[in-house]
Amino acid sequence: MAKKTPEDIMREAEALIAQTRRNLEATSAAYQDHGLDRQKLEAGLDDKHRAEAEALFRKDMEDIEREVAEEAARLSFANAAPRAGGPRKMRNMI
């Protein structure tokens, strides 16, 4: 992996800022398309509702991370090489 120069890092940061601004504008446009005012929606959330929404969001993100980890574990077991030798032979009992 090539080492990034400070100029590369600044370019990437500026691109991320520009992308974030575009995303915020798109969100505002989506609100307007549905006849909603973003500022009124955000102002309408009191601290209790905001905290509840944030807690629900965190729980959803934790659930998603858990599901991704479980699926990764399933895939790692599914892709694991089978044991060598196959089934054991039965021994004669005396």
Secondary structure, 3 states (H helix, E strand, C coil): CCCCCHHHHHHHHHHHHHHHHHHHHHHHHHHHHCCCCHHHHHHHCCHHHHHHHHHHHHHHHHHHHHHHHHHHHHHHHHCCCCCCCCCCCCCCCC
